[in-house]
């Protein structure tokens, strides 16, 4: 169904005018109240899923910017599409991700520290979350400003939407590749566990794209992985040569890019890409925490 800027809601009949093509309501032709009820109603959920797909297709015109197919990341998207039902087991240390009480206690403490770090960042206004996955961090961001969450895989976004609804929060939800060229400038950009999926020879290009997302003075923040043997599933082989073989509960295997950058590497690359006030730290064993400020363009 095409985008409509003004319409009568298909479910309740309420007249509504969308502010622009970024609003999912115009694609779904549902009012905000009915969009918020999508988790409870099969028709509304179907309309919302279809609308997300249509908006994602329209987000990047043909031939503009990089797409998943252009950069050969189909395996990564297929993996996260298939992994969506079990992804949160990683965060919650369930099933194959249980590593014993000592390691799991350390994990939980550091995951909590990462969340408190993100919650404490002074960001507001328009916020974009790239490669949002199942939306583990999205409620923290949605509470700070007007959030748009993007992911190239649709299945994880269904779970992100449910998570936001459970917290009584809203966000603009797009199916959109992390490499797609920005369509506007925003106040803050966040990426959780995405930089480690960017190959070393493409890191500069991605950070330059991150800079283009931001207004001068905007904040880029990220959380990512440290190479701890107890981080992944018990049946995963150790990563090698910036690649990792990932197995799902049903036995399927995928080979994906997994790069464990050092804080020094990321700090240098961020400075080169036009960021200042760069700070990359860690929680100890499991997570990298990074933040940087977009410099005014005439200063670099």
Secondary structure, 3 states (H helix, E strand, C coil): CCCCCEEECCCCCCEEECCCCCCHHHHHCCCHHHHHCHHHCHHHHHHHHHHHHHHHHHHCCCCCCCCHHHHCCHHHHHHHHHHHHHCHHHHHCCHHHCCCHHHHHHHHHHHHHHHHHHHCCCCCEEEEEECCCCCCCHHHHHCCEEEEEEECCHHHHHHHHHHHHHCCCCCEEEECCCCCCCCCCEEEEEEECCHHHCCHHHHHHHHHHHHHHEEEEEEEEEEEECCCCCCCCCCCCCCECCEEEEECCCCCEEEEECCCCCHHHHHHHHHHCCEEEEEEEECCCCEEEEEEEECCHHHC
